[in-house]
Amino acid sequence: MAGRYILALDQGTSGSTALVVDAEGVVRARGYAEMPQHYPQPGWVEHDAEAIWSTTVEAAASALARAGLQGRDVAAVGITNQRETTLVWDRSTGAPLHRAIVWQCRRTANACDRLRAAGHEPLVRARTGLVLDAYFSGTKIAWLLEHVPDARRRAARGELAFGTVDSWLLWKLTGGRVHATDVSNASRTLCLNLATVEWDDEMCALLGVPREMLPAVVDSAGPCGETVDLGWLPAGVPIAGIAGDQQAALFGQACFAAGAAKNTYGTGCFALLNTGERAVPSAHGLLTTIAWRIRGRTTYALEGAVFIAGAAVQWLRDGLGIVQTAAETDALARSVPDTDGVYFVPAFVGLGAPYWDQHARGTIVGLTRGTTRAHVTRAALEAIAYQSRDVLDAMAADAKATLGDLKVDGGAAANDFLCQFQADVLDAPVVRPAVIETTALGAAYLAGVGSGLWRSVSAIAERHAVERRFTPSRDAGARTDGYAGWRRAVERARGWVL
């Protein structure tokens, strides 16, 4: 092995992050590059495919430079990514067919409604563990094939390649030699059979997705390709770990045992519960998904997906201008004793689990002349915690167990007010790790195991460090009343009509 460092590439919705992690599991350096968002119509969200790549390169080069390393010092690369975001490109030239359609995009909501009305959702749920929602990749692929001239014919002839962001980065890193995705990302497409862990012909036919354009499905840990000479990385570096961002965070939080749970506070908010080698069907609006597959053994998870979490704080900053930075929301929220009856339901792109309401819209209720920016800011942070309780309550019901400590990570987990309020609302301890960027850390861990730098996941568990533990402090009455008000506000958001 030429190097002793792992380069983890974390391509997210708002930007691209890279971590350099040493053989002891210590983060040596970080690089970041923000990425522009495109909103061509209300409810539509796109990314430029080449910007996905260029910001990844920028972040990686920055991390290596800050660590004082060169590309030859890298033993392996790990990839984690925004999951359902959909790209299609030309196999011969590598040119993107269209901007990437982002996981938040709602343009295929009506197509999902039609499939549901035709009675297909029970089959979709049974085969894929998912629901018919515009969130997932399958209907996005179909939209591109229908709306880009000649795309469907070219796809059927094998001229086009589909991929989630991991596939796109793998293609670019290997100079177009490898077209693959890992099992965790594949399980978010509506096209993968959870039981066989293979592409499902009936699902592909239902959605109108030609098998010819789908990538190979590989394990989450283990070499799946090698870099070409990229300048900042030499040829021959193995790409040895891939997982969707939320599964990578579960791995990075060392949630290796069935029953372990984490919640990631990023652009969206995602709670995952490790269910071991059993795919647990949900009766409470959650998703059954693949956490990872290592050496051919598949680990499953239950997931609650909240579409808007940290993005609500970004909206306060960029849309309303009532805060200058996300960091100031902590003190601002604490400056008032409560929200004075204000509830903020950030259903900007509909509601995810457990509601799955594609047509709900963002709503702020309870406003009075005395409402201040502090009240609205506090309501935004409380909404993140309330949405998390929605999915964690559903998770406990599906798992038929009381959840213990909740491990938290992601950018918003640095907010002490949010973590404390989350503990209060759940009436359960919230545990914050020393490294809150566990999505990238999970990719590094997977690559370390996949490349042989670490022999087993037990070596990773020994390295997992806790920074702070938040314990519940509010009385039961306040906890119950506040959540009851939240549920009433959600019904207002779901009753929205033009």
Number of C-alpha atoms within 10 A of each C-alpha: 11 11 16 16 27 30 31 32 29 32 30 22 24 16 18 25 28 30 30 28 24 20 14 13 20 15 18 15 20 22 23 21 20 17 19 14 14 15 11 9 10 11 14 17 21 22 22 19 22 15 16 23 17 15 22 26 24 18 24 29 22 21 23 24 17 14 17 11 15 15 21 16 19 23 25 30 29 34 32 31 29 21 29 27 28 29 26 27 22 17 18 10 10 16 13 19 19 17 19 25 27 27 22 23 23 23 19 21 20 14 18 22 16 12 16 16 10 9 11 16 18 13 14 21 18 15 19 25 26 26 24 23 24 24 30 26 29 25 26 29 24 19 18 20 21 13 11 11 11 10 19 20 13 16 22 14 12 16 17 25 23 27 29 29 28 28 25 27 24 25 21 19 25 22 15 16 15 19 24 22 28 26 27 30 32 31 30 25 26 27 28 26 20 25 13 9 18 16 22 17 14 15 21 19 12 14 19 17 24 21 17 15 22 22 19 15 20 22 23 33 27 23 21 22 20 21 22 18 15 14 10 16 20 16 16 16 25 23 27 29 31 37 36 33 27 29 34 30 31 29 27 28 30 24 19 20 12 15 18 21 27 29 26 28 26 23 22 19 26 28 28 30 28 27 23 18 15 15 19 18 19 19 12 17 22 27 25 28 28 32 31 27 21 17 10 11 9 21 21 24 28 26 31 29 26 27 25 27 25 21 21 25 25 17 15 20 16 14 11 11 12 17 20 12 13 15 14 12 24 18 14 17 23 14 12 13 9 15 22 17 15 21 26 27 29 27 23 20 23 26 25 24 23 22 17 18 17 23 18 24 20 19 18 17 16 12 16 10 5 7 14 14 15 21 24 22 25 27 24 29 25 26 23 26 24 22 29 26 20 20 26 28 16 22 28 16 15 17 16 9 10 13 18 14 17 23 23 27 27 23 17 24 23 18 16 15 20 23 25 20 23 28 24 22 24 23 18 18 19 25 21 24 20 13 20 23 21 26 33 32 31 31 35 36 31 34 31 33 23 28 23 17 20 18 12 14 15 11 14 22 15 10 12 15 13 14 10 13 16 19 19 18 14 14 11 12 8 12 16 12 10 17 20 11 13 24 16 12 20 24 13 17 25 20 11 12 8 2
